[in-house]
Amino acid sequence: MAILQFRLLFIFLFSLFRSSLSQSCSSPAIISSNHAAFTACSELQTLSSSLRWTFDAATSSLSFAFSAPPASGAGEDGWIAWAINPSGDGMLGSQSLIAYRQSDGKIGVKTFNISDYAIKPSPIDFPTADLAAEFVGGVMRIFGNLFLPKGVTHVNQVWQVGAAVKNGIPGKHDLTPENMNAKGKLALISGQSTAAGDSTYRNRNIHGILNAVSWGILLPIGATIARYLKTFRSADPAWFYLHVSCQVIGYSAGVAGWATGLNLGSKSKGIRFATHRNIGITLFALGTLQIFALFLRPRKDHKLRFSWNVYHHSVGYTVVVLGIINVFRGLRILSPGDGWKLAYVFFLCALGAAALLLEAITWLIVLRRKKTEASAKLNNGARPPLE
């Protein structure tokens, strides 16, 4: 009984400890040597972070404390950042405060004017005072005062965490949806923090869904239909219309996904997924050639039909293979969760199993048909029996 009570007490104390680490607004107020307790607090929607602040409208002075654990496993060797962006809602153009271990071995804060992704310490557009940082119980905090332009009551805030610091410069952060959605609007007077417009996040998901359904699902299904169903004479010409429907719908959805990707790329300067992008461009080009090939298809008895078949099949299978590869690369970039990847792997396994079964059936039908045709030719060429 005593052991059980001890375990319950340990679990209770551990839960309190974890609660304090989370630095939610229900945690005890943060007080540092230079800052009294803050009057407002907001639990930010990503990266287990929170912001406490006091805003003096008369002097446009913002006293704040931003708290977040560095990237997973980094501990004191990681970094956290909080910024105000006066010109947009992303990291580019933000006036940033980044906390990390300095050359003297202590956790400190430096200012960064993020004009491009080759960041380096630089003055920011807002005067600062009493900047400080600390690392306590797995959580890093940035304290300070910012002096904003007169009349400002709402600001765009951006925050981030990372794992690596090299040569005194914070390294790149992860590109998960949680990292990419770490931004919002802060109402300084009313004490409210709201998520920024999630159009970019939504467009990333639309881009991923369109391309996965088109290049990764519909086109492989269309290729399977053309490969196997045409063997069955009873399926002619239904197999052709099914094949064309899958390919045209898949290509249309793929073009929409490709266009969405171009739009995302134009809005995410400095963020590049070169291999994913290059494969996508190749898929668009080859898919467009396939559509044109549909209108230039020779008749079955035309002398160019064999060459056209070789071209059409080789390009088609190339598109299928590249499409599947790019879906996996896209899943790695979006990081939607293991369930999505497992679902796609299950689809590929099911399609592969169906293809193997149809391959065996197709060969049986073809061999039996050849045997029947050979037997018919032999019978047609045999001499009539002597009377």
Number of C-alpha atoms within 10 A of each C-alpha: 6 7 8 9 10 11 12 12 12 12 12 11 12 12 12 13 12 12 14 16 19 21 24 21 17 11 12 11 15 16 12 13 6 11 16 12 15 17 13 17 21 18 19 22 16 18 18 17 25 21 24 23 20 21 23 12 15 8 12 17 18 17 22 23 25 25 31 29 27 29 19 10 11 16 17 20 17 22 30 28 26 25 25 26 21 14 12 14 20 22 25 18 18 26 25 27 24 24 28 31 20 16 10 7 9 13 20 20 24 19 20 21 21 20 13 13 12 10 14 16 16 13 14 16 17 13 12 18 11 12 19 19 25 19 21 12 13 15 20 26 30 25 25 20 22 18 17 18 13 11 10 12 15 16 20 22 26 26 30 25 28 22 21 18 17 7 8 13 16 23 17 14 16 15 14 13 16 17 16 20 22 23 29 21 19 22 15 20 14 11 16 14 22 16 16 18 13 13 9 16 16 11 16 20 17 16 23 22 17 20 29 24 17 27 31 27 21 24 29 25 21 23 19 17 20 18 17 16 20 17 18 12 10 10 11 12 11 12 21 16 14 15 21 18 15 21 24 18 15 26 23 16 21 28 21 17 26 21 14 20 20 16 15 17 15 11 12 14 11 12 12 10 12 9 11 16 17 12 17 24 14 14 25 19 12 16 26 14 14 21 14 11 14 11 8 10 14 16 9 9 8 9 10 12 14 13 10 15 13 11 13 17 15 11 16 20 14 14 25 22 14 16 25 20 15 23 24 17 16 21 17 15 17 18 15 15 10 10 9 12 16 11 11 18 13 12 14 16 12 12 16 14 12 12 18 12 11 17 14 10 13 19 13 12 14 13 11 12 12 12 12 12 12 12 12 11 11 11 11 10 9 8 8 8 5 4 3
